[in-house]
Amino acid sequence: MNRAEDWLKQAEDDLQAARDSAATAHHEWAAFQAQQCAEKAVKAVAQNLHGAVRGHSITAMLTQLGREIVVPDAVHQAAQELDQVYITSRYPNGFVSGSPADYFSATTSQRLIASAESIFEFCRNYLSRP
């Protein structure tokens, strides 16, 4: 069963959640939700192509998908940035001291949301082609 639409819908919801978190100054959560948006959007493409892909590294998934489709360098760069916050946006032991909230700002969350938007748009455009 191809559940690409389900994955893409959840990615879109995660993107909105990231925007909402950023608007309420929960920048560490905005960072994680942006990462989740991109991860799920890429998993939607994988689902459409061959059924599934495992793991959480967006970069690794895009590299794997790159064997079947053309993935622009800008999308790879956005993935690399988002992969850096998968752990650090949620766990205090990602840093020497303090909590994730101490390390994420409005500037950071906006940059990460923009990265997620670029990956989401790439995936949505890929999935909408005939």
Secondary structure, DSSP 8 states (H G I E B T S, - for coil): ---HHHHHHHHHHHHHHHHHHHHTT-HHHHHHHHHHHHHHHHHHHHHHHHS---SS-HHHHHHHHTTTS---HHHHHHHHHHHTTTTTTT-GGGSSSS-GGGT--HHHHHHHHHHHHHHHHHHHHHHH--
